Amino acid sequence: MNFSDAKNEIVRLLSRVNSKDLPRLIDWMKNSDEVDDGLVDNQKVILQSISEDLRTCLPLEAVLSSESLAIQKLQFIFQHVLPDLTGRLVVDVGSRLGAVLYGGYLYSSAARLVGVEISAEFVRLQNMAVEKYGFSDRIQVIHADISTQDSLLQNADVLIMNNGGLNLSQWVEELPLDYNVYLGKDGDPDAFKNVHLYRVL
């Protein structure tokens, strides 16, 4: 069922509910684990599986404390912040364990997702996950310092940097984002406030 048909079906269903029970139904839909369990998508399951695989290869202190928040942030970036990425090249600077690459693979239609990582061990772990989950048709991991990748950077349609720490004001313009999107009952729009979108001037 496509979006339009699903929306119409929900509206039809709600119009048939007894008016005194409608507030209870809507409250149940907003707060029910049953509804959230029904909305768990395959992409989230795959990302959790990748996370579990990588967790077995890493020391405990290297594992992210909030896996569900990380997955929600990837959904937010690829489904709400960025435009349609069909035919586009996405470059992740300092791709670490590859979360952005996997999220881009599962939550976008980007033609290519390239991670540039200086740590040989992180590159090895990313390549292990890319191979295991069959992502090599769109994901490539390059073991290099980003400063040596001029051509790649010039051809990138989207550049993702985490904790860039650079003064960007001279060459980019920050674009407004709507942080009030629903990403599940545990979603917290404030958790996405450190996600920013820029356009190169």
C-alpha positions in Angstrom: 0.0 0.0 0.0 1.4 3.4 -0.9 1.5 6.5 1.4 -1.6 8.1 -0.1 -3.7 4.9 0.2 -2.5 4.3 3.7 -3.3 7.8 4.8 -6.8 7.5 3.4 -7.3 4.2 5.1 -6.3 5.6 8.5 -8.6 8.6 8.0 -11.5 6.3 7.1 -10.8 4.1 10.1 -10.7 7.0 12.5 -13.9 8.4 11.1 -15.7 5.2 12.1 -14.4 5.2 15.7 -17.0 6.2 18.4 -16.2 9.9 19.1 -15.9 9.3 22.9 -13.3 6.6 22.3 -11.3 8.6 19.7 -9.1 10.4 22.3 -8.3 7.1 24.0 -7.4 5.5 20.6 -5.1 8.4 19.7 -3.4 8.3 23.1 -2.9 4.5 22.7 -1.4 5.0 19.2 1.0 7.6 20.5 2.1 5.7 23.6 1.7 2.0 22.8 4.6 -0.4 22.6 2.3 -2.5 20.4 2.2 0.2 17.7 5.9 0.9 18.0 6.7 -2.8 17.7 4.6 -2.9 14.5 6.5 0.0 13.1 10.0 -1.4 13.6 11.6 -1.4 10.2 14.0 -3.8 8.6 16.7 -1.1 8.3 16.7 -0.7 12.1 17.1 -4.4 12.6 20.0 -4.5 10.1 21.7 -1.5 11.8 21.3 -3.2 15.2 22.8 -6.4 13.8 25.8 -4.5 12.4 26.3 -2.8 15.8 26.2 -6.1 17.5 28.8 -7.5 15.1 31.1 -4.6 15.7 30.6 -4.6 19.4 32.2 -8.1 19.6 35.3 -6.7 17.9 35.8 -3.7 20.1 36.7 -3.0 23.7 33.8 -2.1 25.9 34.8 1.6 26.2 34.6 2.0 22.4 30.9 1.0 22.1 28.3 3.7 21.8 26.2 4.1 24.9 22.9 4.8 23.1 22.5 2.6 20.0 18.8 3.6 19.6 19.7 7.3 19.6 22.3 6.7 17.0 19.9 4.9 14.7 17.3 7.7 15.2 19.9 10.3 14.3 20.7 8.4 11.1 17.0 8.2 10.2 16.7 11.9 10.9 19.6 12.8 8.7 18.8 10.7 5.7 15.0 10.9 5.8 14.4 14.4 7.0 17.5 16.6 6.7 18.9 15.6 3.3 17.0 15.8 0.0 16.5 12.8 -2.3 20.0 11.5 -2.9 19.3 9.5 -6.0 22.4 9.5 -8.2 24.4 11.4 -5.6 27.8 10.9 -3.9 27.9 11.1 -0.1 31.3 11.3 1.6 31.7 10.7 5.3 34.9 12.3 6.6 36.4 10.3 9.5 33.9 7.4 9.0 35.1 5.6 12.2 33.0 2.4 12.4 30.8 3.3 9.3 27.5 4.1 11.0 26.8 7.0 8.6 27.6 4.8 5.6 25.3 2.0 6.7 22.5 4.5 7.6 22.9 6.1 4.2 22.8 2.7 2.5 19.6 1.7 4.3 17.8 5.1 4.6 18.7 6.8 1.3 19.0 6.2 -2.4 22.5 7.6 -2.7 24.4 6.1 -5.6 27.7 6.0 -3.7 28.6 6.3 -0.1 32.4 6.8 0.5 34.0 6.8 4.0 37.4 8.2 4.4 39.1 6.9 7.6 42.7 7.3 8.8 42.6 4.4 11.2 43.5 1.1 9.5 41.7 -0.9 12.2 38.4 1.1 11.7 38.8 0.6 7.9 39.2 -3.2 8.4 36.0 -3.3 10.6 34.0 -1.2 8.1 35.1 -3.4 5.2 34.1 -6.5 7.3 30.6 -5.1 7.8 30.3 -3.9 4.2 31.2 -7.4 2.9 29.0 -9.3 5.4 25.9 -7.3 4.7 26.3 -7.0 1.0 26.7 -3.2 0.9 29.7 -3.1 -1.5 27.6 -2.2 -4.5 27.2 1.3 -3.0 29.7 1.7 -0.1 33.4 2.2 -0.4 35.9 2.8 2.5 39.1 4.6 1.8 42.1 4.3 4.2 43.5 7.8 3.9 43.9 11.3 5.4 41.1 13.4 4.1 43.5 16.1 3.1 44.8 13.8 0.4 41.4 13.3 -1.2 40.9 16.6 -3.2 39.2 15.0 -6.2 36.8 13.0 -4.0 35.8 16.1 -2.0 35.3 18.2 -5.2 33.0 15.5 -6.6 31.0 15.0 -3.4 27.3 16.1 -3.4 27.0 15.7 0.3 29.9 15.9 2.9 29.2 14.6 6.4 31.5 15.6 9.2 31.2 14.7 12.8 32.6 17.2 15.3 34.4 19.1 12.6 35.5 21.8 15.0 36.2 24.2 12.0 35.2 27.8 11.5 32.9 27.3 8.6 31.3 30.7 8.5 33.4 32.0 5.6 32.5 29.3 3.1 29.2 27.8 4.1 25.7 29.0 5.0 23.7 27.2 7.7 20.2 26.2 6.5 17.2 25.9 8.9 16.1 22.4 10.0 12.8 21.2 11.5 13.7 19.2 14.5 10.1 18.3 15.4 9.8 15.0 13.6 8.4 11.8 15.0 10.9 8.9 15.1 9.2 6.6 17.5 7.9 7.0 21.1 11.4 7.3 22.4 12.3 10.0 19.9 13.7 13.2 21.4 13.9 16.2 19.0 16.3 17.9 21.3 18.8 15.0 20.7 19.0 16.1 17.1 20.0 19.7 17.8 23.6 19.0 17.1 22.8 18.0 13.5 23.3 21.0 11.2 22.9 21.4 7.5 25.1 23.8 5.4 25.2 24.9 1.8 28.6 25.7 0.3 28.7 29.4 -0.8 
